[in-house]
Amino acid sequence: MTRLAVTSLLAQGHLLIEDAPGLGKSTLAVALARTFGLAYAKVPCTNDLLPSDLLGLSIWDATSQSMRFTPGPIFSQVLLADELNRAPSKTQSALLEAMEERQVSVDGVSRALPTPFFVLATQNPLDQVGVSPLPESQLDRFMMRLTLGFPDARAELDLLRGGDRRSAAITANAVVSADALVKLQSVVSSIHVAEPIVGYVQQLLAASRTGATRPLSPRAGLALLRAARAFALQAGRDHVEPDDVQAVWSAVVGHRLGASHDSLTKSGQLAQTLLASVAAP
């Protein structure tokens, strides 16, 4: 899961993590930000969160006798939108332009977001009180959807012995600078994808259009190729192999195939069935 989260960051995508509270979603976001030396902000998405609480607003400055823009937490390099599916629809929509265009518009003025810009959103399972499914248009803005799940017995024992891992994440030293991350992101686009791999991805997209609840769009194919390139880069290769496509497949397409209220288990099963139906080159 950690490698897939880094893949999403390298591929300049955004990440959605669906899980019950207390399983380390926020800790993962902090650890990613600290590891790559990025400015980090967390927004608890309560049911009264306004778009201005996220984007910022203009206030009257008595000294200059003019309106002064006060940026919101979205002007950070890593934004943790915690429990996004508790937020009002207007606030969720306020994220759309930021995630797609890397800018926000407030009072008719477009303002660029920092580089790099990465949204890591969490959502609670739909059987919990006060949550609702994210609309398909919002889900499609996320390159990947993951679940951390419960740790195995050995990992949980290590966790219980070691105490609060969040404090360790907060105080961790950066091992890659923000500038180096930007360079790595540019390298991802240069990873070679051979024609048989492109054809493989197109066949997977075409196969989804015969039985899936929501067929995969060309944008899903582009996201799949970007993620596969980033996965190959982490393996130290300058080209994509079929295994790279398969490794990121479920995380990239699972939330795009089924209905928005489908569980990760059902989405994953749909994705794996579809993957098995197409022969790899």
C-alpha atoms as an extended CHARMM CRD file, in Angstrom:
* protein
*
       281  EXT
         1         1  MET       CA              0.0000000000        0.0000000000        0.0000000000  PROA      1               0.0000000000
         2         2  THR       CA              2.8760000000        2.3540000000        0.7660000000  PROA      2               0.0000000000
         3         3  ARG       CA              4.4430000000        1.7120000000       -2.6340000000  PROA      3               0.0000000000
         4         4  LEU       CA              1.1300000000        2.3820000000       -4.3750000000  PROA      4               0.0000000000
         5         5  ALA       CA              0.7250000000        5.6300000000       -2.4250000000  PROA      5               0.0000000000
         6         6  VAL       CA              4.1940000000        6.7360000000       -3.5480000000  PROA      6               0.0000000000
         7         7  THR       CA              3.2820000000        5.6750000000       -7.0920000000  PROA      7               0.0000000000
         8         8  SER       CA              0.2990000000        8.0210000000       -7.0360000000  PROA      8               0.0000000000
         9         9  LEU       CA              2.4960000000       10.8800000000       -5.8120000000  PROA      9               0.0000000000
        10        10  LEU       CA              5.1900000000       10.2620000000       -8.4570000000  PROA      10              0.0000000000
        11        11  ALA       CA              2.5510000000       10.0550000000      -11.1910000000  PROA      11              0.0000000000
        12        12  GLN       CA              1.0970000000       13.4320000000      -10.1230000000  PROA      12              0.0000000000
        13        13  GLY       CA             -2.1960000000       11.7930000000       -9.2410000000  PROA      13              0.0000000000
        14        14  HSD       CA             -4.3750000000       12.0790000000       -6.1570000000  PROA      14              0.0000000000
        15        15  LEU       CA             -5.1130000000        9.3230000000       -3.6660000000  PROA      15              0.0000000000
        16        16  LEU       CA             -8.3200000000        8.2340000000       -1.9230000000  PROA      16              0.0000000000
        17        17  ILE       CA             -8.0880000000        5.8790000000        1.0470000000  PROA      17              0.0000000000
        18        18  GLU       CA            -11.2540000000        4.1910000000        2.2730000000  PROA      18              0.0000000000
        19        19  ASP       CA            -11.0740000000        2.6180000000        5.7010000000  PROA      19              0.0000000000
        20        20  ALA       CA            -12.4570000000        2.6650000000        9.2110000000  PROA      20              0.0000000000
        21        21  PRO       CA            -11.0680000000        5.2610000000       11.6410000000  PROA      21              0.0000000000
        22        22  GLY       CA             -7.8410000000        4.4460000000       13.4680000000  PROA      22              0.0000000000
        23        23  LEU       CA             -6.0480000000        2.3940000000       10.8080000000  PROA      23              0.0000000000
        24        24  GLY       CA             -3.2710000000        4.8650000000        9.9560000000  PROA      24              0.0000000000
        25        25  LYS       CA             -4.6350000000        6.9380000000        7.0770000000  PROA      25              0.0000000000
        26        26  SER       CA             -3.5550000000       10.2760000000        8.5600000000  PROA      26              0.0000000000
        27        27  THR       CA             -0.2060000000        8.8380000000        9.6260000000  PROA      27              0.0000000000
        28        28  LEU       CA              0.4650000000        7.7370000000        6.0440000000  PROA      28              0.0000000000
        29        29  ALA       CA             -0.2770000000       11.2650000000        4.7850000000  PROA      29              0.0000000000
        30        30  VAL       CA              2.0800000000       12.8330000000        7.3280000000  PROA      30              0.0000000000
        31        31  ALA       CA              4.7970000000       10.2870000000        6.5580000000  PROA      31              0.0000000000
        32        32  LEU       CA              4.5740000000       10.9800000000        2.8100000000  PROA      32              0.0000000000
        33        33  ALA       CA              4.7760000000       14.7270000000        3.3580000000  PROA      33              0.0000000000
        34        34  ARG       CA              7.7550000000       14.4820000000        5.7050000000  PROA      34              0.0000000000
        35        35  THR       CA              9.6110000000       11.9420000000        3.5480000000  PROA      35              0.0000000000
        36        36  PHE       CA              9.4620000000       14.2320000000        0.5160000000  PROA      36              0.0000000000
        37        37  GLY       CA              9.9490000000       17.4840000000        2.4390000000  PROA      37              0.0000000000
        38        38  LEU       CA              6.5290000000       18.8630000000        1.5190000000  PROA      38              0.0000000000
        39        39  ALA       CA              4.3200000000       21.4180000000        3.2690000000  PROA      39              0.0000000000
        40        40  TYR       CA              1.3530000000       19.6030000000        4.8080000000  PROA      40              0.0000000000
        41        41  ALA       CA             -2.1460000000       20.6400000000        5.8800000000  PROA      41              0.0000000000
        42        42  LYS       CA             -5.0690000000       18.6430000000        7.2360000000  PROA      42              0.0000000000
        43        43  VAL       CA             -8.7290000000       19.6030000000        6.8240000000  PROA      43              0.0000000000
        44        44  PRO       CA            -11.3220000000       17.6810000000        8.8780000000  PROA      44              0.0000000000
        45        45  CYS       CA            -14.3100000000       17.4760000000        6.5130000000  PROA      45              0.0000000000
        46        46  THR       CA            -17.2320000000       18.0660000000        8.8540000000  PROA      46              0.0000000000
        47        47  ASN       CA            -20.7910000000       18.5010000000        7.6010000000  PROA      47              0.0000000000
        48        48  ASP       CA            -20.6060000000       22.2910000000        8.0870000000  PROA      48              0.0000000000
        49        49  LEU       CA            -17.3160000000       22.8250000000        6.2160000000  PROA      49              0.0000000000
        50        50  LEU       CA            -17.6500000000       25.6980000000        3.7360000000  PROA      50              0.0000000000
        51        51  PRO       CA            -15.7310000000       26.0380000000        0.4490000000  PROA      51              0.0000000000
        52        52  SER       CA            -14.0940000000       29.1990000000        1.8360000000  PROA      52              0.0000000000
        53        53  ASP       CA            -12.7800000000       27.1500000000        4.7790000000  PROA      53              0.0000000000
        54        54  LEU       CA            -10.8590000000       25.1220000000        2.2280000000  PROA      54              0.0000000000
        55        55  LEU       CA             -9.9390000000       27.6480000000       -0.4660000000  PROA      55              0.0000000000
        56        56  GLY       CA             -9.5870000000       30.8500000000        1.5550000000  PROA      56              0.0000000000
        57        57  LEU       CA            -11.4140000000       34.1510000000        1.3050000000  PROA      57              0.0000000000
        58        58  SER       CA            -10.9310000000       37.8720000000        0.7630000000  PROA      58              0.0000000000
        59        59  ILE       CA            -11.2290000000       40.1290000000        3.8130000000  PROA      59              0.0000000000
        60        60  TRP       CA            -11.1370000000       43.8970000000        4.1830000000  PROA      60              0.0000000000
        61        61  ASP       CA             -7.7140000000       45.2680000000        5.1000000000  PROA      61              0.0000000000
        62        62  ALA       CA             -8.2050000000       48.5540000000        6.9190000000  PROA      62              0.0000000000
        63        63  THR       CA             -4.5230000000       49.4730000000        6.5570000000  PROA      63              0.0000000000
        64        64  SER       CA             -4.4320000000       49.2840000000        2.7660000000  PROA      64              0.0000000000
        65        65  GLN       CA             -8.1350000000       50.1060000000        2.3600000000  PROA      65              0.0000000000
        66        66  SER       CA             -8.5570000000       47.1470000000        0.0220000000  PROA      66              0.0000000000
        67        67  MET       CA             -9.6110000000       43.5140000000       -0.0110000000  PROA      67              0.0000000000
        68        68  ARG       CA             -6.8210000000       41.0950000000        0.9150000000  PROA      68              0.0000000000
        69        69  PHE       CA             -6.9150000000       37.4050000000        0.0320000000  PROA      69              0.0000000000
        70        70  THR       CA             -6.2010000000       35.0050000000        2.8750000000  PROA      70              0.0000000000
        71        71  PRO       CA             -5.2730000000       31.5870000000        1.4330000000  PROA      71              0.0000000000
        72        72  GLY       CA             -6.9010000000       28.4770000000        2.8620000000  PROA      72              0.0000000000
        73        73  PRO       CA             -5.2900000000       25.1240000000        3.6850000000  PROA      73              0.0000000000
        74        74  ILE       CA             -5.5740000000       23.9880000000        0.0650000000  PROA      74              0.0000000000
        75        75  PHE       CA             -2.4870000000       26.1200000000       -0.6490000000  PROA      75              0.0000000000
        76        76  SER       CA             -0.2080000000       23.3950000000        0.6530000000  PROA      76              0.0000000000
        77        77  GLN       CA              1.7920000000       20.7620000000       -1.1860000000  PROA      77              0.0000000000
        78        78  VAL       CA              0.0860000000       17.8370000000        0.5390000000  PROA      78              0.0000000000
        79        79  LEU       CA             -3.5500000000       18.2970000000        1.5350000000  PROA      79              0.0000000000
        80        80  LEU       CA             -5.1980000000       15.6750000000        3.7180000000  PROA      80              0.0000000000
        81        81  ALA       CA             -8.9620000000       15.9670000000        3.2540000000  PROA      81              0.0000000000
        82        82  ASP       CA             -9.9980000000       13.8070000000        6.1890000000  PROA      82              0.0000000000
        83        83  GLU       CA            -13.3690000000       12.0320000000        5.9470000000  PROA      83              0.0000000000
        84        84  LEU       CA            -14.2110000000       13.6960000000        2.6390000000  PROA      84              0.0000000000
        85        85  ASN       CA            -17.5560000000       11.9160000000        2.3420000000  PROA      85              0.0000000000
        86        86  ARG       CA            -18.8360000000       13.8030000000        5.3930000000  PROA      86              0.0000000000
        87        87  ALA       CA            -18.3570000000       17.1930000000        3.7120000000  PROA      87              0.0000000000
        88        88  PRO       CA            -21.2150000000       19.0390000000        1.9380000000  PROA      88              0.0000000000
        89        89  SER       CA            -21.3940000000       18.6130000000       -1.8350000000  PROA      89              0.0000000000
        90        90  LYS       CA            -20.4170000000       22.2640000000       -2.4640000000  PROA      90              0.0000000000
        91        91  THR       CA            -17.2080000000       21.7820000000       -0.5160000000  PROA      91              0.0000000000
        92        92  GLN       CA            -16.4510000000       18.5360000000       -2.3460000000  PROA      92              0.0000000000
        93        93  SER       CA            -16.9930000000       20.3650000000       -5.6350000000  PROA      93              0.0000000000
        94        94  ALA       CA            -14.5390000000       23.0610000000       -4.5570000000  PROA      94              0.0000000000
        95        95  LEU       CA            -11.8240000000       20.4060000000       -4.7620000000  PROA      95              0.0000000000
        96        96  LEU       CA            -12.5820000000       19.5310000000       -8.3890000000  PROA      96              0.0000000000
        97        97  GLU       CA            -10.8320000000       22.4700000000      -10.0680000000  PROA      97              0.0000000000
        98        98  ALA       CA             -7.8980000000       22.2360000000       -7.6760000000  PROA      98              0.0000000000
        99        99  MET       CA             -7.3450000000       18.5380000000       -8.3590000000  PROA      99              0.0000000000
       100       100  GLU       CA             -7.7160000000       18.8180000000      -12.1210000000  PROA      100             0.0000000000
       101       101  GLU       CA             -6.2880000000       22.2460000000      -12.9600000000  PROA      101             0.0000000000
       102       102  ARG       CA             -3.8350000000       22.7670000000      -10.0590000000  PROA      102             0.0000000000
       103       103  GLN       CA             -5.4700000000       26.1440000000       -9.4020000000  PROA      103             0.0000000000
       104       104  VAL       CA             -8.4540000000       27.6250000000       -7.5770000000  PROA      104             0.0000000000
       105       105  SER       CA            -10.7460000000       30.4970000000       -8.4710000000  PROA      105             0.0000000000
       106       106  VAL       CA            -11.8730000000       32.8100000000       -5.6800000000  PROA      106             0.0000000000
       107       107  ASP       CA            -13.7130000000       36.0910000000       -6.3070000000  PROA      107             0.0000000000
       108       108  GLY       CA            -13.1460000000       35.6860000000      -10.0330000000  PROA      108             0.0000000000
       109       109  VAL       CA             -9.3690000000       35.4120000000       -9.6950000000  PROA      109             0.0000000000
       110       110  SER       CA             -7.4880000000       32.2090000000      -10.5340000000  PROA      110             0.0000000000
       111       111  ARG       CA             -4.6270000000       31.3970000000       -8.1850000000  PROA      111             0.0000000000
       112       112  ALA       CA             -2.0400000000       28.7050000000       -8.8740000000  PROA      112             0.0000000000
       113       113  LEU       CA             -1.4500000000       26.0310000000       -6.2670000000  PROA      113             0.0000000000
       114       114  PRO       CA              2.0200000000       25.0250000000       -5.0570000000  PROA      114             0.0000000000
       115       115  THR       CA              4.1650000000       22.5600000000       -6.9700000000  PROA      115             0.0000000000
       116       116  PRO       CA              3.9880000000       19.6790000000       -6.3520000000  PROA      116             0.0000000000
       117       117  PHE       CA              0.3390000000       19.4640000000       -5.2540000000  PROA      117             0.0000000000
       118       118  PHE       CA             -1.0560000000       16.2130000000       -3.8960000000  PROA      118             0.0000000000
       119       119  VAL       CA             -4.4900000000       15.5330000000       -2.3920000000  PROA      119             0.0000000000
       120       120  LEU       CA             -4.7930000000       12.5510000000       -0.1020000000  PROA      120             0.0000000000
       121       121  ALA       CA             -8.4320000000       12.1700000000        0.8820000000  PROA      121             0.0000000000
       122       122  THR       CA             -9.9270000000        9.6360000000        3.2480000000  PROA      122             0.0000000000
       123       123  GLN       CA            -13.4580000000        8.3710000000        3.3830000000  PROA      123             0.0000000000
       124       124  ASN       CA            -15.2400000000        6.2300000000        5.9190000000  PROA      124             0.0000000000
       125       125  PRO       CA            -17.1570000000        3.0790000000        4.9420000000  PROA      125             0.0000000000
       126       126  LEU       CA            -20.7130000000        3.8390000000        3.8610000000  PROA      126             0.0000000000
       127       127  ASP       CA            -22.2380000000        1.8250000000        6.7030000000  PROA      127             0.0000000000
       128       128  GLN       CA            -21.1100000000        4.4960000000        9.1800000000  PROA      128             0.0000000000
       129       129  VAL       CA            -23.3810000000        7.3010000000       10.3570000000  PROA      129             0.0000000000
       130       130  GLY       CA            -23.2420000000       10.6730000000        8.5860000000  PROA      130             0.0000000000
       131       131  VAL       CA            -21.4730000000        9.6760000000        5.3730000000  PROA      131             0.0000000000
       132       132  SER       CA            -22.6560000000        9.5400000000        1.7740000000  PROA      132             0.0000000000
       133       133  PRO       CA            -21.1390000000        8.1750000000       -1.4610000000  PROA      133             0.0000000000
       134       134  LEU       CA            -18.8320000000       10.4950000000       -3.3720000000  PROA      134             0.0000000000
       135       135  PRO       CA            -20.2270000000       11.3790000000       -6.8040000000  PROA      135             0.0000000000
       136       136  GLU       CA            -18.6480000000        9.6740000000       -9.7960000000  PROA      136             0.0000000000
       137       137  SER       CA            -17.1610000000       12.9550000000      -11.0370000000  PROA      137             0.0000000000
       138       138  GLN       CA            -15.3160000000       13.3430000000       -7.7270000000  PROA      138             0.0000000000
       139       139  LEU       CA            -14.1270000000        9.7390000000       -7.6670000000  PROA      139             0.0000000000
       140       140  ASP       CA            -12.7210000000       10.0730000000      -11.1790000000  PROA      140             0.0000000000
       141       141  ARG       CA            -10.3880000000       12.8560000000      -10.0260000000  PROA      141             0.0000000000
       142       142  PHE       CA             -8.5170000000       10.3700000000       -7.8410000000  PROA      142             0.0000000000
       143       143  MET       CA             -5.8830000000        8.3330000000       -9.6140000000  PROA      143             0.0000000000
       144       144  MET       CA             -6.1020000000        5.5470000000       -7.0260000000  PROA      144             0.0000000000
       145       145  ARG       CA             -8.3320000000        4.2540000000       -4.2640000000  PROA      145             0.0000000000
       146       146  LEU       CA             -6.7350000000        2.0890000000       -1.5880000000  PROA      146             0.0000000000
       147       147  THR       CA             -7.5650000000        0.4790000000        1.7120000000  PROA      147             0.0000000000
       148       148  LEU       CA             -4.9520000000       -0.0830000000        4.4120000000  PROA      148             0.0000000000
       149       149  GLY       CA             -6.9190000000       -2.7500000000        6.2850000000  PROA      149             0.0000000000
       150       150  PHE       CA             -6.0280000000       -4.2090000000        9.6470000000  PROA      150             0.0000000000
       151       151  PRO       CA             -2.3590000000       -5.0860000000       10.2650000000  PROA      151             0.0000000000
       152       152  ASP       CA             -1.3300000000       -8.7050000000       10.6170000000  PROA      152             0.0000000000
       153       153  ALA       CA             -0.5550000000      -10.0410000000       14.0970000000  PROA      153             0.0000000000
       154       154  ARG       CA              3.2080000000       -9.4260000000       13.9130000000  PROA      154             0.0000000000
       155       155  ALA       CA              2.8320000000       -5.8580000000       12.6130000000  PROA      155             0.0000000000
       156       156  GLU       CA              0.2000000000       -5.0690000000       15.2250000000  PROA      156             0.0000000000
       157       157  LEU       CA              2.4320000000       -6.3830000000       18.0210000000  PROA      157             0.0000000000
       158       158  ASP       CA              5.2740000000       -4.1680000000       16.7640000000  PROA      158             0.0000000000
       159       159  LEU       CA              2.8740000000       -1.2450000000       16.7060000000  PROA      159             0.0000000000
       160       160  LEU       CA              1.6650000000       -1.8790000000       20.2440000000  PROA      160             0.0000000000
       161       161  ARG       CA              5.2200000000       -2.1800000000       21.5500000000  PROA      161             0.0000000000
       162       162  GLY       CA              6.4270000000        0.9010000000       19.6840000000  PROA      162             0.0000000000
       163       163  GLY       CA              3.6990000000        3.3000000000       20.7950000000  PROA      163             0.0000000000
       164       164  ASP       CA              2.5090000000        6.2850000000       18.7460000000  PROA      164             0.0000000000
       165       165  ARG       CA              3.8760000000        6.0140000000       15.1960000000  PROA      165             0.0000000000
       166       166  ARG       CA              2.2940000000        9.3510000000       14.2320000000  PROA      166             0.0000000000
       167       167  SER       CA              4.7900000000       11.2150000000       16.4250000000  PROA      167             0.0000000000
       168       168  ALA       CA              7.6210000000        9.3790000000       14.6870000000  PROA      168             0.0000000000
       169       169  ALA       CA              6.1910000000       10.3430000000       11.2890000000  PROA      169             0.0000000000
       170       170  ILE       CA              5.9060000000       14.0190000000       12.2730000000  PROA      170             0.0000000000
       171       171  THR       CA              9.5300000000       14.2060000000       13.4140000000  PROA      171             0.0000000000
       172       172  ALA       CA             10.9730000000       12.1650000000       10.5190000000  PROA      172             0.0000000000
       173       173  ASN       CA             13.6200000000       13.7810000000        8.3430000000  PROA      173             0.0000000000
       174       174  ALA       CA             13.0880000000       14.2870000000        4.6170000000  PROA      174             0.0000000000
       175       175  VAL       CA             15.0250000000       11.8540000000        2.4210000000  PROA      175             0.0000000000
       176       176  VAL       CA             13.9660000000       13.5180000000       -0.8580000000  PROA      176             0.0000000000
       177       177  SER       CA             13.5390000000       17.2510000000       -1.3610000000  PROA      177             0.0000000000
       178       178  ALA       CA             10.4930000000       18.8200000000       -2.9860000000  PROA      178             0.0000000000
       179       179  ASP       CA             12.6550000000       19.9010000000       -5.9440000000  PROA      179             0.0000000000
       180       180  ALA       CA             13.9500000000       16.3490000000       -6.3670000000  PROA      180             0.0000000000
       181       181  LEU       CA             10.3810000000       15.0560000000       -6.2900000000  PROA      181             0.0000000000
       182       182  VAL       CA              9.4260000000       17.4260000000       -9.1190000000  PROA      182             0.0000000000
       183       183  LYS       CA             12.3640000000       16.0760000000      -11.1480000000  PROA      183             0.0000000000
       184       184  LEU       CA             11.2950000000       12.5010000000      -10.4470000000  PROA      184             0.0000000000
       185       185  GLN       CA              7.7730000000       13.3480000000      -11.5930000000  PROA      185             0.0000000000
       186       186  SER       CA              9.1870000000       14.6450000000      -14.8650000000  PROA      186             0.0000000000
       187       187  VAL       CA             11.2280000000       11.4540000000      -15.2690000000  PROA      187             0.0000000000
       188       188  VAL       CA              8.0380000000        9.3790000000      -14.9760000000  PROA      188             0.0000000000
       189       189  SER       CA              6.7380000000       10.8050000000      -18.2590000000  PROA      189             0.0000000000
       190       190  SER       CA              9.9090000000        9.6580000000      -20.0290000000  PROA      190             0.0000000000
       191       191  ILE       CA              9.5570000000        5.9990000000      -19.0050000000  PROA      191             0.0000000000
       192       192  HSD       CA              9.1310000000        4.0630000000      -22.2470000000  PROA      192             0.0000000000
       193       193  VAL       CA              5.8510000000        2.3010000000      -23.0170000000  PROA      193             0.0000000000
       194       194  ALA       CA              6.1400000000       -0.1260000000      -25.9220000000  PROA      194             0.0000000000
       195       195  GLU       CA              3.3270000000       -0.4780000000      -28.4380000000  PROA      195             0.0000000000
       196       196  PRO       CA              2.2320000000       -3.9440000000      -27.1610000000  PROA      196             0.0000000000
       197       197  ILE       CA              1.7200000000       -2.4260000000      -23.6800000000  PROA      197             0.0000000000
       198       198  VAL       CA             -0.3630000000        0.4140000000      -25.1320000000  PROA      198             0.0000000000
       199       199  GLY       CA             -2.4240000000       -2.1660000000      -27.0060000000  PROA      199             0.0000000000
       200       200  TYR       CA             -2.8420000000       -4.1860000000      -23.7980000000  PROA      200             0.0000000000
       201       201  VAL       CA             -4.2330000000       -1.1650000000      -21.9730000000  PROA      201             0.0000000000
       202       202  GLN       CA             -6.5940000000       -0.3870000000      -24.8480000000  PROA      202             0.0000000000
       203       203  GLN       CA             -7.8690000000       -3.9700000000      -24.8460000000  PROA      203             0.0000000000
       204       204  LEU       CA             -8.5590000000       -3.7190000000      -21.1030000000  PROA      204             0.0000000000
       205       205  LEU       CA            -10.4990000000       -0.5000000000      -21.6580000000  PROA      205             0.0000000000
       206       206  ALA       CA            -12.4940000000       -2.0960000000      -24.4840000000  PROA      206             0.0000000000
       207       207  ALA       CA            -13.2450000000       -5.1920000000      -22.3870000000  PROA      207             0.0000000000
       208       208  SER       CA            -14.7370000000       -3.0000000000      -19.6470000000  PROA      208             0.0000000000
       209       209  ARG       CA            -17.2990000000       -1.6480000000      -22.1100000000  PROA      209             0.0000000000
       210       210  THR       CA            -19.1010000000       -4.9710000000      -22.4700000000  PROA      210             0.0000000000
       211       211  GLY       CA            -20.1460000000       -5.6920000000      -18.8750000000  PROA      211             0.0000000000
       212       212  ALA       CA            -19.0170000000       -3.1430000000      -16.3000000000  PROA      212             0.0000000000
       213       213  THR       CA            -21.5000000000       -0.8850000000      -14.5080000000  PROA      213             0.0000000000
       214       214  ARG       CA            -19.4150000000        2.0830000000      -15.5730000000  PROA      214             0.0000000000
       215       215  PRO       CA            -17.1280000000        1.4140000000      -18.5570000000  PROA      215             0.0000000000
       216       216  LEU       CA            -13.6140000000        2.7910000000      -18.3600000000  PROA      216             0.0000000000
       217       217  SER       CA            -12.9810000000        6.0860000000      -20.1240000000  PROA      217             0.0000000000
       218       218  PRO       CA             -9.8320000000        7.0790000000      -22.0400000000  PROA      218             0.0000000000
       219       219  ARG       CA             -8.8940000000        9.1840000000      -18.9880000000  PROA      219             0.0000000000
       220       220  ALA       CA             -8.7930000000        5.9760000000      -16.9440000000  PROA      220             0.0000000000
       221       221  GLY       CA             -6.3820000000        4.5160000000      -19.5130000000  PROA      221             0.0000000000
       222       222  LEU       CA             -4.1180000000        7.5500000000      -19.2900000000  PROA      222             0.0000000000
       223       223  ALA       CA             -4.1150000000        7.3060000000      -15.4910000000  PROA      223             0.0000000000
       224       224  LEU       CA             -3.2790000000        3.6030000000      -15.7360000000  PROA      224             0.0000000000
       225       225  LEU       CA             -0.2880000000        4.2870000000      -17.9860000000  PROA      225             0.0000000000
       226       226  ARG       CA              1.0100000000        7.1010000000      -15.7490000000  PROA      226             0.0000000000
       227       227  ALA       CA              0.7370000000        4.8870000000      -12.6860000000  PROA      227             0.0000000000
       228       228  ALA       CA              2.4610000000        1.9790000000      -14.4740000000  PROA      228             0.0000000000
       229       229  ARG       CA              5.3110000000        4.3080000000      -15.4990000000  PROA      229             0.0000000000
       230       230  ALA       CA              5.7440000000        5.4700000000      -11.8860000000  PROA      230             0.0000000000
       231       231  PHE       CA              5.6770000000        1.8670000000      -10.6600000000  PROA      231             0.0000000000
       232       232  ALA       CA              8.3540000000        0.9150000000      -13.1880000000  PROA      232             0.0000000000
       233       233  LEU       CA             10.5090000000        3.8570000000      -12.0900000000  PROA      233             0.0000000000
       234       234  GLN       CA             10.4600000000        2.5980000000       -8.4970000000  PROA      234             0.0000000000
       235       235  ALA       CA             11.6540000000       -0.7690000000       -9.7850000000  PROA      235             0.0000000000
       236       236  GLY       CA             14.6320000000        0.9640000000      -11.4090000000  PROA      236             0.0000000000
       237       237  ARG       CA             13.5230000000        0.3410000000      -14.9810000000  PROA      237             0.0000000000
       238       238  ASP       CA             13.2660000000        2.7580000000      -17.9040000000  PROA      238             0.0000000000
       239       239  HSD       CA             10.3600000000        0.8730000000      -19.4950000000  PROA      239             0.0000000000
       240       240  VAL       CA              6.9410000000       -0.4770000000      -18.5170000000  PROA      240             0.0000000000
       241       241  GLU       CA              6.2920000000       -4.2150000000      -18.3350000000  PROA      241             0.0000000000
       242       242  PRO       CA              2.8990000000       -5.9810000000      -18.1700000000  PROA      242             0.0000000000
       243       243  ASP       CA              3.5220000000       -6.6650000000      -14.4630000000  PROA      243             0.0000000000
       244       244  ASP       CA              3.5590000000       -2.8920000000      -13.8040000000  PROA      244             0.0000000000
       245       245  VAL       CA              0.1320000000       -2.4660000000      -15.3950000000  PROA      245             0.0000000000
       246       246  GLN       CA             -1.2160000000       -5.4030000000      -13.4050000000  PROA      246             0.0000000000
       247       247  ALA       CA              0.2990000000       -4.1530000000      -10.1370000000  PROA      247             0.0000000000
       248       248  VAL       CA             -1.5450000000       -0.8180000000      -10.2800000000  PROA      248             0.0000000000
       249       249  TRP       CA             -4.6500000000       -2.0610000000      -12.1030000000  PROA      249             0.0000000000
       250       250  SER       CA             -7.0870000000       -2.5770000000       -9.2180000000  PROA      250             0.0000000000
       251       251  ALA       CA             -6.0740000000        0.6010000000       -7.3960000000  PROA      251             0.0000000000
       252       252  VAL       CA             -6.5100000000        2.7130000000      -10.5420000000  PROA      252             0.0000000000
       253       253  VAL       CA             -9.6920000000        1.2820000000      -12.0300000000  PROA      253             0.0000000000
       254       254  GLY       CA            -11.5930000000       -0.3030000000       -9.1370000000  PROA      254             0.0000000000
       255       255  HSD       CA            -13.4180000000        2.8820000000       -8.1450000000  PROA      255             0.0000000000
       256       256  ARG       CA            -14.1090000000        3.7000000000      -11.7890000000  PROA      256             0.0000000000
       257       257  LEU       CA            -15.7140000000        0.3670000000      -12.7450000000  PROA      257             0.0000000000
       258       258  GLY       CA            -18.5620000000       -0.1300000000      -10.2880000000  PROA      258             0.0000000000
       259       259  ALA       CA            -21.1960000000        2.0750000000       -8.7390000000  PROA      259             0.0000000000
       260       260  SER       CA            -19.9930000000        4.7630000000       -6.3360000000  PROA      260             0.0000000000
       261       261  HSD       CA            -21.4850000000        2.9180000000       -3.3750000000  PROA      261             0.0000000000
       262       262  ASP       CA            -19.6830000000       -0.3530000000       -4.1340000000  PROA      262             0.0000000000
       263       263  SER       CA            -17.2790000000       -1.6120000000       -1.5010000000  PROA      263             0.0000000000
       264       264  LEU       CA            -13.5800000000       -1.9640000000       -2.2240000000  PROA      264             0.0000000000
       265       265  THR       CA            -13.9790000000       -5.7470000000       -2.0990000000  PROA      265             0.0000000000
       266       266  LYS       CA            -16.6360000000       -5.7560000000       -4.8160000000  PROA      266             0.0000000000
       267       267  SER       CA            -14.7360000000       -3.2130000000       -6.9190000000  PROA      267             0.0000000000
       268       268  GLY       CA            -11.5680000000       -5.2650000000       -6.5870000000  PROA      268             0.0000000000
       269       269  GLN       CA            -13.3550000000       -8.4160000000       -7.7050000000  PROA      269             0.0000000000
       270       270  LEU       CA            -14.7240000000       -6.6220000000      -10.7750000000  PROA      270             0.0000000000
       271       271  ALA       CA            -11.2630000000       -5.3380000000      -11.6220000000  PROA      271             0.0000000000
       272       272  GLN       CA             -9.5940000000       -8.7390000000      -11.2410000000  PROA      272             0.0000000000
       273       273  THR       CA            -12.2450000000      -10.4880000000      -13.3260000000  PROA      273             0.0000000000
       274       274  LEU       CA            -11.7530000000       -7.9750000000      -16.1020000000  PROA      274             0.0000000000
       275       275  LEU       CA             -7.9490000000       -8.2410000000      -15.8840000000  PROA      275             0.0000000000
       276       276  ALA       CA             -8.1220000000      -12.0340000000      -16.1730000000  PROA      276             0.0000000000
       277       277  SER       CA            -10.2330000000      -11.7670000000      -19.3280000000  PROA      277             0.0000000000
       278       278  VAL       CA             -7.4830000000      -10.0950000000      -21.3770000000  PROA      278             0.0000000000
       279       279  ALA       CA             -4.2280000000      -11.8440000000      -22.2140000000  PROA      279             0.0000000000
       280       280  ALA       CA             -1.0620000000       -9.9180000000      -21.3700000000  PROA      280             0.0000000000
       281       281  PRO       CA              1.5610000000       -9.4240000000      -24.0880000000  PROA      281             0.0000000000
